[in-house]
Amino acid sequence: MKFDEFCSLNGCTSENNIAILQNCRWPEGPFTPEFNIVMYSNGGEAQLNVKGRDYTLSRKCMSVFRKGQTVQIREMSPNFRYNVLAIGGDIGQELSVSSVFLGLFILDETPVLRVTSEYAEATILFFGAMERVIRFSANPYKNECVLSLLRAFFYSTGYYLNKALRFNCADLYRLSVEHQQDKASLITRFINLVETHAQKNRKMSFYSEKLGYNPKYLSAVVKKETGLSGQDLIDQYAVLGAMAKLSYAHKSIKEISNEMEFPSQSDFGKFFKRMTGQSPLAYKKQRRSR
């Protein structure tokens, strides 16, 4: 389903490739959007199916349907109230939203997350602000305002999710914010590669080969620019990915170990404990109990 088709179904315009809706209409049966959808509920319940898995969306729940995912809204209670943000076009590239936040990664693993009251209140305010800016057609800087609000929302969401993992992700947050503008720099290209590949490639040699630099030189540049060695940076991204999987994915530790291409489950356990001070099993039990 294209973005314009979704807007046409709901009788709204697609100005700026952004649509803010309340209690919108959905296609009958499964559909695959060619755009991204953020859905926040503030009352009632709905039954969803995303990528073949069933979920319940209830009060204070946020859901993100990624471009290319198969989605079906199966049932909504009469008192179900929600807001929808539909984002079309290449706006994601304009935002330069970094996957370091794991927001997109976590929501790939579990598309429905319950948020705190504080974050729920902020989300409602965000949707209200976005709706007002989009309606203000006389504002000559409307595009810039829309992008700024969206960027703030995604950065806040990602940082919230990272913080919820109970891991010190401040370094990664800072690095992404500081280096997102200079897309041509070596450190930015390194960070982008690490964000994409750290789940399965955890050796400096992989990144130095991709970038065409000597591993020692690349590591020295990373250390100078970030205060972290290249290997430390890779390990932090990798362990955050592991934590997200253990927290939100319905997979065994062995499955996660295999997915991240560790030589063995034992190697995965040693890596995880070195980085977090806990075994994967202990961390998983702790997260599930919360």
C-alpha angles and dihedrals in degrees: 000000000000124000093245091052091053091050091047091051088056098039095240135127123251098218113158089005088275128115126182114195140171121214092346130187119263130202115263111255127358118338136180113219120214087209139049124269128198114194125187123185126203101177144011126013141278132190115227136184117204121177090344096308126110123232138174117226111203138160115320092015125135123200130186121199108199125215108272097021118125110238135183127183099208107175139358127194116235091250096047109132123183147151125227130205113193117193119193137173123028094315091125089065091049091053093053087211106182122223087219086094089065086217092124092039094049092046089051088057095042115011094192121062130172113224134202123266090251093053091043090057091049091050093053090050090049093053090048092050092048092050092052094047092050091051093050096089094168093065107104090200096051095120092053091047092051093050092046093051092047092048091051091050095051095044091049092047094049094047090048091053093046091050090050088061089067094233130123100255096155092109093054092045091050094047094052093049094046097047104034094095100052097064094168098056121109094237092051092050090048093050092048091052092048091050089053101041110023093098090069107012114058103160125098090223090068092057096040090053092049091050097039098239136121109265093234093050092047092049091050092052091049091049092049094048101039108020088237127097116245091249092050090052092050092048092051092053091046095050092047088055090049091049092051091051093047091047102044113011121089093227135117121248089250091053091050091047091052093045090054089047099238113166089242143350088256091058090049090051093050092049093048094048092047090054101040107018090239135090116247090248094052091047092048092050091047093051094046092049089057 
